[in-house]
Amino acid sequence: MPISSPRHANDPVLVALGAAIRRCRLAKGVSQEELAHRSVIDRSYMSSIERGGQNPGILSIVRIARAMDLTMTELMAEAEL
């Protein structure tokens, strides 16, 4: 299991991003494991992102969005607080 980003874990912005990723993933009927595979991200890291425990980099966010056939802008709009 990945270690949470200590300075930023559970920050409201990361929790909102994780929730948006999860909502979009579920709306598309994709399992967390499948999204992780499509995004080339470890499944446990993906789980931690969805829970707001990680501060993913821009490239990770882009890969996640593309894996769900979304633009990064569309994904980030879903995460707006």
mmCIF file of the N, C-alpha and C atoms, coordinates in Angstrom:
data_MODEL
# 
_entry.id   MODEL 
# 
loop_
_atom_site.group_PDB 
_atom_site.id 
_atom_site.type_symbol 
_atom_site.label_atom_id 
_atom_site.label_alt_id 
_atom_site.label_comp_id 
_atom_site.label_asym_id 
_atom_site.label_entity_id 
_atom_site.label_seq_id 
_atom_site.pdbx_PDB_ins_code 
_atom_site.Cartn_x 
_atom_site.Cartn_y 
_atom_site.Cartn_z 
_atom_site.occupancy 
_atom_site.B_iso_or_equiv 
_atom_site.pdbx_formal_charge 
_atom_site.auth_seq_id 
_atom_site.auth_comp_id 
_atom_site.auth_asym_id 
_atom_site.auth_atom_id 
_atom_site.pdbx_PDB_model_num 
ATOM 1   N N  . MET A 1 1  ? 0.851   -1.185 0.000   1.00 0.00 ? 1  MET A N  1 
ATOM 2   C CA . MET A 1 1  ? 0.000   0.000  0.000   1.00 0.00 ? 1  MET A CA 1 
ATOM 3   C C  . MET A 1 1  ? 0.887   1.235  0.000   1.00 0.00 ? 1  MET A C  1 
ATOM 4   N N  . PRO A 1 2  ? 0.596   2.193  -0.854  1.00 0.00 ? 2  PRO A N  1 
ATOM 5   C CA . PRO A 1 2  ? 1.431   3.391  -0.896  1.00 0.00 ? 2  PRO A CA 1 
ATOM 6   C C  . PRO A 1 2  ? 1.253   4.233  0.363   1.00 0.00 ? 2  PRO A C  1 
ATOM 7   N N  . ILE A 1 3  ? 2.292   4.935  0.689   1.00 0.00 ? 3  ILE A N  1 
ATOM 8   C CA . ILE A 1 3  ? 2.253   5.859  1.824   1.00 0.00 ? 3  ILE A CA 1 
ATOM 9   C C  . ILE A 1 3  ? 1.575   7.139  1.351   1.00 0.00 ? 3  ILE A C  1 
ATOM 10  N N  . SER A 1 4  ? 0.662   7.658  2.152   1.00 0.00 ? 4  SER A N  1 
ATOM 11  C CA . SER A 1 4  ? -0.023  8.901  1.793   1.00 0.00 ? 4  SER A CA 1 
ATOM 12  C C  . SER A 1 4  ? 0.958   10.047 1.690   1.00 0.00 ? 4  SER A C  1 
ATOM 13  N N  . SER A 1 5  ? 0.604   11.036 0.889   1.00 0.00 ? 5  SER A N  1 
ATOM 14  C CA . SER A 1 5  ? 1.398   12.254 0.803   1.00 0.00 ? 5  SER A CA 1 
ATOM 15  C C  . SER A 1 5  ? 1.243   12.972 2.145   1.00 0.00 ? 5  SER A C  1 
ATOM 16  N N  . PRO A 1 6  ? 2.258   12.950 2.997   1.00 0.00 ? 6  PRO A N  1 
ATOM 17  C CA . PRO A 1 6  ? 2.080   13.426 4.372   1.00 0.00 ? 6  PRO A CA 1 
ATOM 18  C C  . PRO A 1 6  ? 1.612   14.866 4.508   1.00 0.00 ? 6  PRO A C  1 
ATOM 19  N N  . ARG A 1 7  ? 2.093   15.763 3.688   1.00 0.00 ? 7  ARG A N  1 
ATOM 20  C CA . ARG A 1 7  ? 1.720   17.177 3.827   1.00 0.00 ? 7  ARG A CA 1 
ATOM 21  C C  . ARG A 1 7  ? 0.345   17.475 3.276   1.00 0.00 ? 7  ARG A C  1 
ATOM 22  N N  . HIS A 1 8  ? -0.113  16.648 2.350   1.00 0.00 ? 8  HIS A N  1 
ATOM 23  C CA . HIS A 1 8  ? -1.346  16.997 1.640   1.00 0.00 ? 8  HIS A CA 1 
ATOM 24  C C  . HIS A 1 8  ? -2.459  15.957 1.763   1.00 0.00 ? 8  HIS A C  1 
ATOM 25  N N  . ALA A 1 9  ? -2.188  14.839 2.402   1.00 0.00 ? 9  ALA A N  1 
ATOM 26  C CA . ALA A 1 9  ? -3.198  13.783 2.497   1.00 0.00 ? 9  ALA A CA 1 
ATOM 27  C C  . ALA A 1 9  ? -4.484  14.342 3.100   1.00 0.00 ? 9  ALA A C  1 
ATOM 28  N N  . ASN A 1 10 ? -5.573  13.987 2.472   1.00 0.00 ? 10 ASN A N  1 
ATOM 29  C CA . ASN A 1 10 ? -6.916  14.377 2.907   1.00 0.00 ? 10 ASN A CA 1 
ATOM 30  C C  . ASN A 1 10 ? -7.206  15.869 2.811   1.00 0.00 ? 10 ASN A C  1 
ATOM 31  N N  . ASP A 1 11 ? -6.396  16.600 2.040   1.00 0.00 ? 11 ASP A N  1 
ATOM 32  C CA . ASP A 1 11 ? -6.705  17.993 1.743   1.00 0.00 ? 11 ASP A CA 1 
ATOM 33  C C  . ASP A 1 11 ? -8.033  18.002 0.979   1.00 0.00 ? 11 ASP A C  1 
ATOM 34  N N  . PRO A 1 12 ? -8.920  18.942 1.260   1.00 0.00 ? 12 PRO A N  1 
ATOM 35  C CA . PRO A 1 12 ? -10.225 18.961 0.581   1.00 0.00 ? 12 PRO A CA 1 
ATOM 36  C C  . PRO A 1 12 ? -10.139 18.941 -0.947  1.00 0.00 ? 12 PRO A C  1 
ATOM 37  N N  . VAL A 1 13 ? -9.119  19.539 -1.504  1.00 0.00 ? 13 VAL A N  1 
ATOM 38  C CA . VAL A 1 13 ? -8.963  19.544 -2.965  1.00 0.00 ? 13 VAL A CA 1 
ATOM 39  C C  . VAL A 1 13 ? -8.669  18.135 -3.464  1.00 0.00 ? 13 VAL A C  1 
ATOM 40  N N  . LEU A 1 14 ? -7.794  17.406 -2.762  1.00 0.00 ? 14 LEU A N  1 
ATOM 41  C CA . LEU A 1 14 ? -7.459  16.046 -3.172  1.00 0.00 ? 14 LEU A CA 1 
ATOM 42  C C  . LEU A 1 14 ? -8.629  15.097 -2.951  1.00 0.00 ? 14 LEU A C  1 
ATOM 43  N N  . VAL A 1 15 ? -9.380  15.310 -1.889  1.00 0.00 ? 15 VAL A N  1 
ATOM 44  C CA . VAL A 1 15 ? -10.569 14.491 -1.633  1.00 0.00 ? 15 VAL A CA 1 
ATOM 45  C C  . VAL A 1 15 ? -11.595 14.725 -2.738  1.00 0.00 ? 15 VAL A C  1 
ATOM 46  N N  . ALA A 1 16 ? -11.772 15.978 -3.148  1.00 0.00 ? 16 ALA A N  1 
ATOM 47  C CA . ALA A 1 16 ? -12.712 16.307 -4.232  1.00 0.00 ? 16 ALA A CA 1 
ATOM 48  C C  . ALA A 1 16 ? -12.250 15.694 -5.559  1.00 0.00 ? 16 ALA A C  1 
ATOM 49  N N  . LEU A 1 17 ? -10.956 15.751 -5.841  1.00 0.00 ? 17 LEU A N  1 
ATOM 50  C CA . LEU A 1 17 ? -10.424 15.153 -7.063  1.00 0.00 ? 17 LEU A CA 1 
ATOM 51  C C  . LEU A 1 17 ? -10.643 13.645 -7.044  1.00 0.00 ? 17 LEU A C  1 
ATOM 52  N N  . GLY A 1 18 ? -10.323 13.018 -5.937  1.00 0.00 ? 18 GLY A N  1 
ATOM 53  C CA . GLY A 1 18 ? -10.508 11.572 -5.819  1.00 0.00 ? 18 GLY A CA 1 
ATOM 54  C C  . GLY A 1 18 ? -11.958 11.170 -5.987  1.00 0.00 ? 18 GLY A C  1 
ATOM 55  N N  . ALA A 1 19 ? -12.863 11.934 -5.383  1.00 0.00 ? 19 ALA A N  1 
ATOM 56  C CA . ALA A 1 19 ? -14.292 11.646 -5.503  1.00 0.00 ? 19 ALA A CA 1 
ATOM 57  C C  . ALA A 1 19 ? -14.752 11.808 -6.948  1.00 0.00 ? 19 ALA A C  1 
ATOM 58  N N  . ALA A 1 20 ? -14.218 12.811 -7.644  1.00 0.00 ? 20 ALA A N  1 
ATOM 59  C CA . ALA A 1 20 ? -14.578 13.038 -9.052  1.00 0.00 ? 20 ALA A CA 1 
ATOM 60  C C  . ALA A 1 20 ? -14.093 11.877 -9.918  1.00 0.00 ? 20 ALA A C  1 
ATOM 61  N N  . ILE A 1 21 ? -12.885 11.409 -9.661  1.00 0.00 ? 21 ILE A N  1 
ATOM 62  C CA . ILE A 1 21 ? -12.353 10.269 -10.415 1.00 0.00 ? 21 ILE A CA 1 
ATOM 63  C C  . ILE A 1 21 ? -13.241 9.049  -10.183 1.00 0.00 ? 21 ILE A C  1 
ATOM 64  N N  . ARG A 1 22 ? -13.601 8.821  -8.941  1.00 0.00 ? 22 ARG A N  1 
ATOM 65  C CA . ARG A 1 22 ? -14.436 7.664  -8.612  1.00 0.00 ? 22 ARG A CA 1 
ATOM 66  C C  . ARG A 1 22 ? -15.818 7.782  -9.277  1.00 0.00 ? 22 ARG A C  1 
ATOM 67  N N  . ARG A 1 23 ? -16.437 8.953  -9.193  1.00 0.00 ? 23 ARG A N  1 
ATOM 68  C CA . ARG A 1 23 ? -17.757 9.152  -9.824  1.00 0.00 ? 23 ARG A CA 1 
ATOM 69  C C  . ARG A 1 23 ? -17.695 8.885  -11.329 1.00 0.00 ? 23 ARG A C  1 
ATOM 70  N N  . CYS A 1 24 ? -16.685 9.451  -11.972 1.00 0.00 ? 24 CYS A N  1 
ATOM 71  C CA . CYS A 1 24 ? -16.549 9.273  -13.420 1.00 0.00 ? 24 CYS A CA 1 
ATOM 72  C C  . CYS A 1 24 ? -16.294 7.810  -13.765 1.00 0.00 ? 24 CYS A C  1 
ATOM 73  N N  . ARG A 1 25 ? -15.445 7.187  -12.984 1.00 0.00 ? 25 ARG A N  1 
ATOM 74  C CA . ARG A 1 25 ? -15.123 5.770  -13.211 1.00 0.00 ? 25 ARG A CA 1 
ATOM 75  C C  . ARG A 1 25 ? -16.380 4.917  -13.095 1.00 0.00 ? 25 ARG A C  1 
ATOM 76  N N  . LEU A 1 26 ? -17.144 5.125  -12.037 1.00 0.00 ? 26 LEU A N  1 
ATOM 77  C CA . LEU A 1 26 ? -18.362 4.341  -11.830 1.00 0.00 ? 26 LEU A CA 1 
ATOM 78  C C  . LEU A 1 26 ? -19.403 4.631  -12.906 1.00 0.00 ? 26 LEU A C  1 
ATOM 79  N N  . ALA A 1 27 ? -19.503 5.887  -13.320 1.00 0.00 ? 27 ALA A N  1 
ATOM 80  C CA . ALA A 1 27 ? -20.460 6.257  -14.372 1.00 0.00 ? 27 ALA A CA 1 
ATOM 81  C C  . ALA A 1 27 ? -20.136 5.551  -15.684 1.00 0.00 ? 27 ALA A C  1 
ATOM 82  N N  . LYS A 1 28 ? -18.871 5.268  -15.894 1.00 0.00 ? 28 LYS A N  1 
ATOM 83  C CA . LYS A 1 28 ? -18.443 4.592  -17.121 1.00 0.00 ? 28 LYS A CA 1 
ATOM 84  C C  . LYS A 1 28 ? -18.411 3.081  -16.958 1.00 0.00 ? 28 LYS A C  1 
ATOM 85  N N  . GLY A 1 29 ? -18.721 2.607  -15.748 1.00 0.00 ? 29 GLY A N  1 
ATOM 86  C CA . GLY A 1 29 ? -18.755 1.163  -15.510 1.00 0.00 ? 29 GLY A CA 1 
ATOM 87  C C  . GLY A 1 29 ? -17.391 0.504  -15.531 1.00 0.00 ? 29 GLY A C  1 
ATOM 88  N N  . VAL A 1 30 ? -16.377 1.235  -15.083 1.00 0.00 ? 30 VAL A N  1 
ATOM 89  C CA . VAL A 1 30 ? -15.001 0.739  -15.098 1.00 0.00 ? 30 VAL A CA 1 
ATOM 90  C C  . VAL A 1 30 ? -14.579 0.430  -13.661 1.00 0.00 ? 30 VAL A C  1 
ATOM 91  N N  . SER A 1 31 ? -13.961 -0.719 -13.470 1.00 0.00 ? 31 SER A N  1 
ATOM 92  C CA . SER A 1 31 ? -13.466 -1.056 -12.136 1.00 0.00 ? 31 SER A CA 1 
ATOM 93  C C  . SER A 1 31 ? -12.221 -0.236 -11.829 1.00 0.00 ? 31 SER A C  1 
ATOM 94  N N  . GLN A 1 32 ? -11.926 -0.125 -10.560 1.00 0.00 ? 32 GLN A N  1 
ATOM 95  C CA . GLN A 1 32 ? -10.728 0.603  -10.152 1.00 0.00 ? 32 GLN A CA 1 
ATOM 96  C C  . GLN A 1 32 ? -9.481  -0.074 -10.722 1.00 0.00 ? 32 GLN A C  1 
ATOM 97  N N  . GLU A 1 33 ? -9.476  -1.385 -10.710 1.00 0.00 ? 33 GLU A N  1 
ATOM 98  C CA . GLU A 1 33 ? -8.339  -2.129 -11.244 1.00 0.00 ? 33 GLU A CA 1 
ATOM 99  C C  . GLU A 1 33 ? -8.159  -1.860 -12.738 1.00 0.00 ? 33 GLU A C  1 
ATOM 100 N N  . GLU A 1 34 ? -9.260  -1.844 -13.479 1.00 0.00 ? 34 GLU A N  1 
ATOM 101 C CA . GLU A 1 34 ? -9.192  -1.578 -14.919 1.00 0.00 ? 34 GLU A CA 1 
ATOM 102 C C  . GLU A 1 34 ? -8.722  -0.150 -15.195 1.00 0.00 ? 34 GLU A C  1 
ATOM 103 N N  . LEU A 1 35 ? -9.219  0.810  -14.432 1.00 0.00 ? 35 LEU A N  1 
ATOM 104 C CA . LEU A 1 35 ? -8.774  2.192  -14.622 1.00 0.00 ? 35 LEU A CA 1 
ATOM 105 C C  . LEU A 1 35 ? -7.281  2.313  -14.328 1.00 0.00 ? 35 LEU A C  1 
ATOM 106 N N  . ALA A 1 36 ? -6.831  1.670  -13.270 1.00 0.00 ? 36 ALA A N  1 
ATOM 107 C CA . ALA A 1 36 ? -5.409  1.695  -12.938 1.00 0.00 ? 36 ALA A CA 1 
ATOM 108 C C  . ALA A 1 36 ? -4.593  1.103  -14.083 1.00 0.00 ? 36 ALA A C  1 
ATOM 109 N N  . HIS A 1 37 ? -5.056  -0.015 -14.617 1.00 0.00 ? 37 HIS A N  1 
ATOM 110 C CA . HIS A 1 37 ? -4.352  -0.663 -15.731 1.00 0.00 ? 37 HIS A CA 1 
ATOM 111 C C  . HIS A 1 37 ? -4.298  0.256  -16.955 1.00 0.00 ? 37 HIS A C  1 
ATOM 112 N N  . ARG A 1 38 ? -5.442  0.835  -17.309 1.00 0.00 ? 38 ARG A N  1 
ATOM 113 C CA . ARG A 1 38 ? -5.493  1.737  -18.474 1.00 0.00 ? 38 ARG A CA 1 
ATOM 114 C C  . ARG A 1 38 ? -4.628  2.980  -18.281 1.00 0.00 ? 38 ARG A C  1 
ATOM 115 N N  . SER A 1 39 ? -4.500  3.419  -17.035 1.00 0.00 ? 39 SER A N  1 
ATOM 116 C CA . SER A 1 39 ? -3.740  4.637  -16.719 1.00 0.00 ? 39 SER A CA 1 
ATOM 117 C C  . SER A 1 39 ? -2.264  4.368  -16.470 1.00 0.00 ? 39 SER A C  1 
ATOM 118 N N  . VAL A 1 40 ? -1.888  3.096  -16.436 1.00 0.00 ? 40 VAL A N  1 
ATOM 119 C CA . VAL A 1 40 ? -0.530  2.667  -16.105 1.00 0.00 ? 40 VAL A CA 1 
ATOM 120 C C  . VAL A 1 40 ? -0.141  3.192  -14.714 1.00 0.00 ? 40 VAL A C  1 
ATOM 121 N N  . ILE A 1 41 ? -1.056  2.983  -13.773 1.00 0.00 ? 41 ILE A N  1 
ATOM 122 C CA . ILE A 1 41 ? -0.868  3.386  -12.379 1.00 0.00 ? 41 ILE A CA 1 
ATOM 123 C C  . ILE A 1 41 ? -1.153  2.161  -11.521 1.00 0.00 ? 41 ILE A C  1 
ATOM 124 N N  . ASP A 1 42 ? -0.354  1.947  -10.502 1.00 0.00 ? 42 ASP A N  1 
ATOM 125 C CA . ASP A 1 42 ? -0.577  0.825  -9.593  1.00 0.00 ? 42 ASP A CA 1 
ATOM 126 C C  . ASP A 1 42 ? -1.973  0.930  -8.965  1.00 0.00 ? 42 ASP A C  1 
ATOM 127 N N  . ARG A 1 43 ? -2.670  -0.197 -8.829  1.00 0.00 ? 43 ARG A N  1 
ATOM 128 C CA . ARG A 1 43 ? -4.025  -0.196 -8.317  1.00 0.00 ? 43 ARG A CA 1 
ATOM 129 C C  . ARG A 1 43 ? -4.119  0.359  -6.902  1.00 0.00 ? 43 ARG A C  1 
ATOM 130 N N  . SER A 1 44 ? -3.150  0.046  -6.059  1.00 0.00 ? 44 SER A N  1 
ATOM 131 C CA . SER A 1 44 ? -3.200  0.573  -4.691  1.00 0.00 ? 44 SER A CA 1 
ATOM 132 C C  . SER A 1 44 ? -2.967  2.087  -4.675  1.00 0.00 ? 44 SER A C  1 
ATOM 133 N N  . TYR A 1 45 ? -2.159  2.581  -5.597  1.00 0.00 ? 45 TYR A N  1 
ATOM 134 C CA . TYR A 1 45 ? -1.955  4.023  -5.710  1.00 0.00 ? 45 TYR A CA 1 
ATOM 135 C C  . TYR A 1 45 ? -3.243  4.692  -6.196  1.00 0.00 ? 45 TYR A C  1 
ATOM 136 N N  . MET A 1 46 ? -3.924  4.045  -7.161  1.00 0.00 ? 46 MET A N  1 
ATOM 137 C CA . MET A 1 46 ? -5.196  4.571  -7.657  1.00 0.00 ? 46 MET A CA 1 
ATOM 138 C C  . MET A 1 46 ? -6.211  4.638  -6.515  1.00 0.00 ? 46 MET A C  1 
ATOM 139 N N  . SER A 1 47 ? -6.254  3.611  -5.711  1.00 0.00 ? 47 SER A N  1 
ATOM 140 C CA . SER A 1 47 ? -7.162  3.590  -4.566  1.00 0.00 ? 47 SER A CA 1 
ATOM 141 C C  . SER A 1 47 ? -6.878  4.761  -3.633  1.00 0.00 ? 47 SER A C  1 
ATOM 142 N N  . SER A 1 48 ? -5.607  5.005  -3.377  1.00 0.00 ? 48 SER A N  1 
ATOM 143 C CA . SER A 1 48 ? -5.212  6.096  -2.498  1.00 0.00 ? 48 SER A CA 1 
ATOM 144 C C  . SER A 1 48 ? -5.550  7.461  -3.109  1.00 0.00 ? 48 SER A C  1 
ATOM 145 N N  . ILE A 1 49 ? -5.419  7.587  -4.417  1.00 0.00 ? 49 ILE A N  1 
ATOM 146 C CA . ILE A 1 49 ? -5.809  8.831  -5.104  1.00 0.00 ? 49 ILE A CA 1 
ATOM 147 C C  . ILE A 1 49 ? -7.303  9.063  -4.911  1.00 0.00 ? 49 ILE A C  1 
ATOM 148 N N  . GLU A 1 50 ? -8.100  8.018  -5.117  1.00 0.00 ? 50 GLU A N  1 
ATOM 149 C CA . GLU A 1 50 ? -9.555  8.159  -4.996  1.00 0.00 ? 50 GLU A CA 1 
ATOM 150 C C  . GLU A 1 50 ? -9.979  8.516  -3.574  1.00 0.00 ? 50 GLU A C  1 
ATOM 151 N N  . ARG A 1 51 ? -9.193  8.124  -2.592  1.00 0.00 ? 51 ARG A N  1 
ATOM 152 C CA . ARG A 1 51 ? -9.517  8.446  -1.195  1.00 0.00 ? 51 ARG A CA 1 
ATOM 153 C C  . ARG A 1 51 ? -8.959  9.803  -0.768  1.00 0.00 ? 51 ARG A C  1 
ATOM 154 N N  . GLY A 1 52 ? -8.203  10.472 -1.630  1.00 0.00 ? 52 GLY A N  1 
ATOM 155 C CA . GLY A 1 52 ? -7.633  11.771 -1.299  1.00 0.00 ? 52 GLY A CA 1 
ATOM 156 C C  . GLY A 1 52 ? -6.347  11.684 -0.509  1.00 0.00 ? 52 GLY A C  1 
ATOM 157 N N  . GLY A 1 53 ? -5.731  10.514 -0.495  1.00 0.00 ? 53 GLY A N  1 
ATOM 158 C CA . GLY A 1 53 ? -4.499  10.319 0.264   1.00 0.00 ? 53 GLY A CA 1 
ATOM 159 C C  . GLY A 1 53 ? -3.236  10.626 -0.518  1.00 0.00 ? 53 GLY A C  1 
ATOM 160 N N  . GLN A 1 54 ? -3.366  10.847 -1.811  1.00 0.00 ? 54 GLN A N  1 
ATOM 161 C CA . GLN A 1 54 ? -2.204  11.129 -2.658  1.00 0.00 ? 54 GLN A CA 1 
ATOM 162 C C  . GLN A 1 54 ? -2.394  12.451 -3.388  1.00 0.00 ? 54 GLN A C  1 
ATOM 163 N N  . ASN A 1 55 ? -1.277  13.069 -3.690  1.00 0.00 ? 55 ASN A N  1 
ATOM 164 C CA . ASN A 1 55 ? -1.250  14.294 -4.476  1.00 0.00 ? 55 ASN A CA 1 
ATOM 165 C C  . ASN A 1 55 ? -0.659  13.930 -5.839  1.00 0.00 ? 55 ASN A C  1 
ATOM 166 N N  . PRO A 1 56 ? -1.507  13.404 -6.762  1.00 0.00 ? 56 PRO A N  1 
ATOM 167 C CA . PRO A 1 56 ? -0.974  12.916 -8.032  1.00 0.00 ? 56 PRO A CA 1 
ATOM 168 C C  . PRO A 1 56 ? -0.444  14.056 -8.893  1.00 0.00 ? 56 PRO A C  1 
ATOM 169 N N  . GLY A 1 57 ? 0.565   13.736 -9.673  1.00 0.00 ? 57 GLY A N  1 
ATOM 170 C CA . GLY A 1 57 ? 1.137   14.713 -10.590 1.00 0.00 ? 57 GLY A CA 1 
ATOM 171 C C  . GLY A 1 57 ? 0.241   14.939 -11.796 1.00 0.00 ? 57 GLY A C  1 
ATOM 172 N N  . ILE A 1 58 ? 0.535   15.983 -12.520 1.00 0.00 ? 58 ILE A N  1 
ATOM 173 C CA . ILE A 1 58 ? -0.248  16.351 -13.704 1.00 0.00 ? 58 ILE A CA 1 
ATOM 174 C C  . ILE A 1 58 ? -0.298  15.210 -14.714 1.00 0.00 ? 58 ILE A C  1 
ATOM 175 N N  . LEU A 1 59 ? 0.828   14.564 -14.953 1.00 0.00 ? 59 LEU A N  1 
ATOM 176 C CA . LEU A 1 59 ? 0.841   13.483 -15.941 1.00 0.00 ? 59 LEU A CA 1 
ATOM 177 C C  . LEU A 1 59 ? -0.051  12.327 -15.506 1.00 0.00 ? 59 LEU A C  1 
ATOM 178 N N  . SER A 1 60 ? -0.084  12.022 -14.225 1.00 0.00 ? 60 SER A N  1 
ATOM 179 C CA . SER A 1 60 ? -0.975  10.973 -13.723 1.00 0.00 ? 60 SER A CA 1 
ATOM 180 C C  . SER A 1 60 ? -2.426  11.365 -13.931 1.00 0.00 ? 60 SER A C  1 
ATOM 181 N N  . ILE A 1 61 ? -2.758  12.605 -13.646 1.00 0.00 ? 61 ILE A N  1 
ATOM 182 C CA . ILE A 1 61 ? -4.129  13.073 -13.826 1.00 0.00 ? 61 ILE A CA 1 
ATOM 183 C C  . ILE A 1 61 ? -4.525  13.010 -15.302 1.00 0.00 ? 61 ILE A C  1 
ATOM 184 N N  . VAL A 1 62 ? -3.626  13.401 -16.172 1.00 0.00 ? 62 VAL A N  1 
ATOM 185 C CA . VAL A 1 62 ? -3.900  13.337 -17.618 1.00 0.00 ? 62 VAL A CA 1 
ATOM 186 C C  . VAL A 1 62 ? -4.125  11.892 -18.044 1.00 0.00 ? 62 VAL A C  1 
ATOM 187 N N  . ARG A 1 63 ? -3.284  10.962 -17.565 1.00 0.00 ? 63 ARG A N  1 
ATOM 188 C CA . ARG A 1 63 ? -3.447  9.549  -17.931 1.00 0.00 ? 63 ARG A CA 1 
ATOM 189 C C  . ARG A 1 63 ? -4.778  8.998  -17.421 1.00 0.00 ? 63 ARG A C  1 
ATOM 190 N N  . ILE A 1 64 ? -5.155  9.376  -16.213 1.00 0.00 ? 64 ILE A N  1 
ATOM 191 C CA . ILE A 1 64 ? -6.434  8.926  -15.649 1.00 0.00 ? 64 ILE A CA 1 
ATOM 192 C C  . ILE A 1 64 ? -7.591  9.458  -16.490 1.00 0.00 ? 64 ILE A C  1 
ATOM 193 N N  . ALA A 1 65 ? -7.551  10.751 -16.804 1.00 0.00 ? 65 ALA A N  1 
ATOM 194 C CA . ALA A 1 65 ? -8.618  11.355 -17.615 1.00 0.00 ? 65 ALA A CA 1 
ATOM 195 C C  . ALA A 1 65 ? -8.714  10.669 -18.979 1.00 0.00 ? 65 ALA A C  1 
ATOM 196 N N  . ARG A 1 66 ? -7.601  10.507 -19.644 1.00 0.00 ? 66 ARG A N  1 
ATOM 197 C CA . ARG A 1 66 ? -7.602  9.881  -20.972 1.00 0.00 ? 66 ARG A CA 1 
ATOM 198 C C  . ARG A 1 66 ? -8.117  8.446  -20.915 1.00 0.00 ? 66 ARG A C  1 
ATOM 199 N N  . ALA A 1 67 ? -7.781  7.738  -19.845 1.00 0.00 ? 67 ALA A N  1 
ATOM 200 C CA . ALA A 1 67 ? -8.233  6.356  -19.691 1.00 0.00 ? 67 ALA A CA 1 
ATOM 201 C C  . ALA A 1 67 ? -9.754  6.272  -19.580 1.00 0.00 ? 67 ALA A C  1 
ATOM 202 N N  . MET A 1 68 ? -10.386 7.377  -19.206 1.00 0.00 ? 68 MET A N  1 
ATOM 203 C CA . MET A 1 68 ? -11.855 7.422  -19.126 1.00 0.00 ? 68 MET A CA 1 
ATOM 204 C C  . MET A 1 68 ? -12.450 8.212  -20.281 1.00 0.00 ? 68 MET A C  1 
ATOM 205 N N  . ASP A 1 69 ? -11.653 8.474  -21.311 1.00 0.00 ? 69 ASP A N  1 
ATOM 206 C CA . ASP A 1 69 ? -12.095 9.253  -22.476 1.00 0.00 ? 69 ASP A CA 1 
ATOM 207 C C  . ASP A 1 69 ? -12.603 10.626 -22.080 1.00 0.00 ? 69 ASP A C  1 
ATOM 208 N N  . LEU A 1 70 ? -11.915 11.255 -21.148 1.00 0.00 ? 70 LEU A N  1 
ATOM 209 C CA . LEU A 1 70 ? -12.213 12.615 -20.714 1.00 0.00 ? 70 LEU A CA 1 
ATOM 210 C C  . LEU A 1 70 ? -10.991 13.489 -20.971 1.00 0.00 ? 70 LEU A C  1 
ATOM 211 N N  . THR A 1 71 ? -11.217 14.777 -21.080 1.00 0.00 ? 71 THR A N  1 
ATOM 212 C CA . THR A 1 71 ? -10.084 15.696 -21.078 1.00 0.00 ? 71 THR A CA 1 
ATOM 213 C C  . THR A 1 71 ? -9.741  15.987 -19.615 1.00 0.00 ? 71 THR A C  1 
ATOM 214 N N  . MET A 1 72 ? -8.569  16.481 -19.411 1.00 0.00 ? 72 MET A N  1 
ATOM 215 C CA . MET A 1 72 ? -8.195  16.869 -18.052 1.00 0.00 ? 72 MET A CA 1 
ATOM 216 C C  . MET A 1 72 ? -9.140  17.972 -17.554 1.00 0.00 ? 72 MET A C  1 
ATOM 217 N N  . THR A 1 73 ? -9.536  18.857 -18.422 1.00 0.00 ? 73 THR A N  1 
ATOM 218 C CA . THR A 1 73 ? -10.462 19.937 -18.057 1.00 0.00 ? 73 THR A CA 1 
ATOM 219 C C  . THR A 1 73 ? -11.795 19.374 -17.601 1.00 0.00 ? 73 THR A C  1 
ATOM 220 N N  . GLU A 1 74 ? -12.314 18.378 -18.305 1.00 0.00 ? 74 GLU A N  1 
ATOM 221 C CA . GLU A 1 74 ? -13.580 17.765 -17.906 1.00 0.00 ? 74 GLU A CA 1 
ATOM 222 C C  . GLU A 1 74 ? -13.459 17.100 -16.537 1.00 0.00 ? 74 GLU A C  1 
ATOM 223 N N  . LEU A 1 75 ? -12.359 16.394 -16.314 1.00 0.00 ? 75 LEU A N  1 
ATOM 224 C CA . LEU A 1 75 ? -12.161 15.729 -15.031 1.00 0.00 ? 75 LEU A CA 1 
ATOM 225 C C  . LEU A 1 75 ? -12.031 16.748 -13.915 1.00 0.00 ? 75 LEU A C  1 
ATOM 226 N N  . MET A 1 76 ? -11.259 17.796 -14.138 1.00 0.00 ? 76 MET A N  1 
ATOM 227 C CA . MET A 1 76 ? -11.074 18.812 -13.101 1.00 0.00 ? 76 MET A CA 1 
ATOM 228 C C  . MET A 1 76 ? -12.369 19.562 -12.829 1.00 0.00 ? 76 MET A C  1 
ATOM 229 N N  . ALA A 1 77 ? -13.207 19.763 -13.857 1.00 0.00 ? 77 ALA A N  1 
ATOM 230 C CA . ALA A 1 77 ? -14.498 20.430 -13.645 1.00 0.00 ? 77 ALA A CA 1 
ATOM 231 C C  . ALA A 1 77 ? -15.379 19.581 -12.721 1.00 0.00 ? 77 ALA A C  1 
ATOM 232 N N  . GLU A 1 78 ? -15.264 18.265 -12.829 1.00 0.00 ? 78 GLU A N  1 
ATOM 233 C CA . GLU A 1 78 ? -16.009 17.369 -11.943 1.00 0.00 ? 78 GLU A CA 1 
ATOM 234 C C  . GLU A 1 78 ? -15.534 17.506 -10.501 1.00 0.00 ? 78 GLU A C  1 
ATOM 235 N N  . ALA A 1 79 ? -14.286 17.924 -10.321 1.00 0.00 ? 79 ALA A N  1 
ATOM 236 C CA . ALA A 1 79 ? -13.686 17.995 -8.991  1.00 0.00 ? 79 ALA A CA 1 
ATOM 237 C C  . ALA A 1 79 ? -13.874 19.351 -8.327  1.00 0.00 ? 79 ALA A C  1 
ATOM 238 N N  . GLU A 1 80 ? -14.480 20.304 -9.012  1.00 0.00 ? 80 GLU A N  1 
ATOM 239 C CA . GLU A 1 80 ? -14.628 21.642 -8.426  1.00 0.00 ? 80 GLU A CA 1 
ATOM 240 C C  . GLU A 1 80 ? -15.367 21.584 -7.108  1.00 0.00 ? 80 GLU A C  1 
ATOM 241 N N  . LEU A 1 81 ? -14.850 22.353 -6.146  1.00 0.00 ? 81 LEU A N  1 
ATOM 242 C CA . LEU A 1 81 ? -15.463 22.394 -4.826  1.00 0.00 ? 81 LEU A CA 1 
ATOM 243 C C  . LEU A 1 81 ? -16.642 23.341 -4.818  1.00 0.00 ? 81 LEU A C  1 
# 
